[in-house]
Amino acid sequence: MAQKLKIKKGDRVIVTTGREKGKTGDVINVMRKDERVLVQGVNMVTKHVRASQAGPGGIEKREAPLHISNVAHVDPESGKPTRIGYEIKDGVKTRVARASGKAIG
């Protein structure tokens, strides 16, 4: 069973380790089962695509998945990495940045 993750599609994240360290982008897809995320414009790889009826072949660049432990949310106030907490106000649960207390998403 896949575990619950605090990073969701559309979140702004920053890469914390590896050759892409320091780059930021929006999450395109979250793979809960594999604990990986696709981040727009980060970890680009070259893919050779065979021609088919759907379209011509060629060489294209696309994002490769990153492990979820290698990315962190971006604090909306400071732009630095932050952890996520939850607050319940008036029966509504919202995600907040631990560093600044601002709402995320």
C-alpha positions in Angstrom: 0.0 0.0 0.0 1.3 3.4 -0.9 2.0 5.8 1.9 0.4 9.3 2.2 2.7 12.0 0.9 2.7 15.7 1.7 3.7 16.8 -1.8 0.9 17.1 -4.3 0.5 17.9 -8.0 0.9 21.6 -8.6 3.1 22.3 -5.5 6.2 24.5 -5.9 9.3 22.4 -4.8 13.1 22.8 -4.6 15.6 20.0 -5.2 17.7 19.5 -2.1 20.3 17.0 -3.3 22.0 15.7 -6.4 23.2 17.3 -9.6 20.0 19.4 -9.9 20.4 20.8 -6.3 18.9 24.3 -5.9 16.5 24.1 -9.0 12.9 24.8 -8.4 9.8 23.9 -10.3 6.1 22.8 -10.1 5.2 19.1 -9.5 3.7 17.6 -12.7 3.0 14.1 -11.3 3.3 12.2 -8.1 3.9 8.5 -8.2 2.8 7.4 -4.7 3.7 3.7 -5.2 7.3 4.4 -6.2 7.6 7.5 -3.9 8.8 9.6 -6.9 7.8 13.0 -8.4 8.1 14.6 -11.8 9.2 18.3 -11.5 8.7 20.6 -14.5 12.1 21.5 -16.1 14.2 19.5 -13.6 16.2 16.3 -14.2 15.8 16.5 -18.0 16.9 13.4 -19.9 17.2 12.7 -23.6 14.7 10.1 -25.0 14.9 8.5 -28.4 11.4 8.0 -29.7 10.5 5.6 -32.5 8.3 6.9 -35.3 4.7 5.7 -35.3 1.3 6.6 -36.7 0.8 8.9 -33.8 3.7 11.1 -34.8 7.3 11.3 -36.1 10.2 9.8 -34.2 13.2 11.7 -33.1 15.1 12.8 -30.0 13.2 14.6 -27.3 13.9 16.0 -23.9 11.6 15.1 -21.0 11.6 15.1 -17.2 12.8 12.0 -15.3 11.3 11.2 -11.9 13.1 12.2 -8.7 12.8 10.5 -5.3 10.4 12.4 -3.1 13.0 12.6 -0.3 15.2 14.8 -2.6 12.7 17.6 -2.9 11.2 20.0 -0.4 8.4 22.6 -0.5 9.3 26.2 -1.2 8.3 28.6 1.5 5.9 31.2 -0.1 7.4 34.0 1.9 11.2 33.4 1.8 11.6 31.1 -1.2 13.7 28.6 0.9 12.9 24.9 1.6 10.4 24.3 4.4 8.5 21.4 6.0 4.7 21.2 5.9 2.3 21.2 8.8 -1.5 21.1 9.1 -3.9 23.5 10.7 -7.6 23.1 11.3 -9.6 26.3 11.3 -13.4 26.3 11.3 -13.4 22.6 10.3 -11.2 23.2 7.3 -7.8 21.4 7.2 -5.1 23.5 5.4 -1.4 22.9 4.7 0.9 25.5 6.1 4.7 26.1 5.8 6.4 25.4 9.1 9.0 28.2 8.6 6.6 31.1 8.0 3.2 29.8 8.9 1.8 30.8 5.5 -0.8 28.6 3.7 0.4 26.4 0.9 -1.7 25.7 -2.2 
